Amino acid sequence: MRTWLEVNTKNLKYNIGKIYEKIGDRKIIGIVKANSYGLGSVEITKELIKCGVDFFAVATLSEGIELRETGIKEKILILGGVFDDELKDAEKYNLQVALSRFDQLEYININNIQVKCHLAIETGMGRIGFNFEEVEKVKKYVKENNLKNIIGVYTHLSVADEDSEENRNYTINQIKKFNNFSGIDTIKYRHILNSGGILSYSGMDNGNYVRVGIVMYGICGENWIEGFKSVISFKSKILFIKTLIEDMDISYGRACTLKKGEVVATIAAGYADGFKRGALNKITVNIQGRQCLVVGKVCMDMLMVKIPEDMVDSVKIGDEVILYGDDLVEKAKLIGSSTYEIITGINPRVKRVYIEE
Ligand SMILES: *Cc1c(COP(=O)(O)O)cnc(C)c1O
């Protein structure tokens, strides 16, 4: 293998155990959208099933169909919204949808589409969802038309992972607004809490499900969670090593000059694998437990690092390089990106490897 993403399924299971401790009687909706944040939706879904999870959510219709086609029978909700012309397929594949438009509710009714729906309620995320005036109209319509397919209701928190007083008040207000919702008897699933919500607000929401995303990888917001374990390592190998015979400019744009005698290793990963270019002369990769500085611009398929003097004799071709691992959160900050963006940005050509240790 040249470059791969290692997923530690033992640590994943450990983290799920921790989450169960926090959520009391509530059940888990495993969020496996965007290829399970880049880690592999089918494999992560199967691991979660082993942990007792029986409800999943994706972002798009095609993500839901992909899970169905690999034989996943559990409940699946499409959270990212669907267009009217996707509803028939959602029904066909037994996928539940997030509903946030009144005219879509009418469309479903008029066309007699038997798709199960969760009402998305706008409480302060500003993305999709019914506002509280529309909610009344929805309730009335559901009653008048005797609709039986509204089985869930949810909202989404925008700052649950931030702990300033202002943001805490904002979140509390979102949860209170949501808790006021009632009046549709067919609703079985109520869910509010995302990762940040699970860690900080499990005491106050009245949902019976929680939506578990990045927290299962030991991360919340842009921080590691104390007591959880790290699941993700993005790895590559040393492809080439050279000792400079004269002062030399490294990589495109000649943004970095190294001195005669310095040792440069070329690593078999680049931005086309998902290693972000980031801030020049700040990013490091881990070789033999040491942080080695990335020099010059990251190329599409390779990047160069400077080997510290005392490591020169011990590095060799094929040595493992950890691009991001236990330092993922810190590196995301350094690059000016987010952990979500970095892991979902690891490209399909990078093999996903699941280890149970
Ligand atoms: C992505 C998403 C989640 C999961 O978010 P995390 O921060 O990873 O827990 C939960 N709910 C909705 C509606 C989402 O879009």
Ligand as a Chemical Component Dictionary entry (heavy atoms), coordinates in Angstrom:
data_LIG
# 
_chem_comp.id                   LIG 
_chem_comp.type                 NON-POLYMER 
_chem_comp.pdbx_formal_charge   0 
_chem_comp.three_letter_code    LIG 
# 
loop_
_chem_comp_atom.comp_id 
_chem_comp_atom.atom_id 
_chem_comp_atom.alt_atom_id 
_chem_comp_atom.type_symbol 
_chem_comp_atom.charge 
_chem_comp_atom.model_Cartn_x 
_chem_comp_atom.model_Cartn_y 
_chem_comp_atom.model_Cartn_z 
_chem_comp_atom.pdbx_ordinal 
LIG C1 C1 C 0 -24.002 15.817 10.283 1  
LIG C2 C2 C 0 -25.174 15.893 11.165 2  
LIG C3 C3 C 0 -25.101 15.354 12.453 3  
LIG C4 C4 C 0 -23.850 14.819 13.080 4  
LIG O1 O1 O 0 -23.042 15.883 13.488 5  
LIG P1 P1 P 0 -21.805 15.655 14.475 6  
LIG O2 O2 O 0 -21.364 17.015 14.818 7  
LIG O3 O3 O 0 -20.785 14.913 13.676 8  
LIG O4 O4 O 0 -22.308 14.870 15.604 9  
LIG C5 C5 C 0 -26.269 15.350 13.208 10 
LIG N1 N1 N 0 -27.404 15.868 12.718 11 
LIG C6 C6 C 0 -27.498 16.422 11.499 12 
LIG C7 C7 C 0 -28.794 16.977 11.048 13 
LIG C8 C8 C 0 -26.369 16.462 10.686 14 
LIG O5 O5 O 0 -26.461 17.032 9.488  15 
# 
loop_
_chem_comp_bond.comp_id 
_chem_comp_bond.atom_id_1 
_chem_comp_bond.atom_id_2 
_chem_comp_bond.value_order 
_chem_comp_bond.pdbx_ordinal 
LIG C1 C2 SING 1  
LIG C2 C3 SING 2  
LIG C2 C8 DOUB 3  
LIG C3 C4 SING 4  
LIG C3 C5 DOUB 5  
LIG C4 O1 SING 6  
LIG O1 P1 SING 7  
LIG P1 O2 DOUB 8  
LIG P1 O3 SING 9  
LIG P1 O4 SING 10 
LIG C5 N1 SING 11 
LIG N1 C6 DOUB 12 
LIG C6 C7 SING 13 
LIG C6 C8 SING 14 
LIG C8 O5 SING 15 
# 
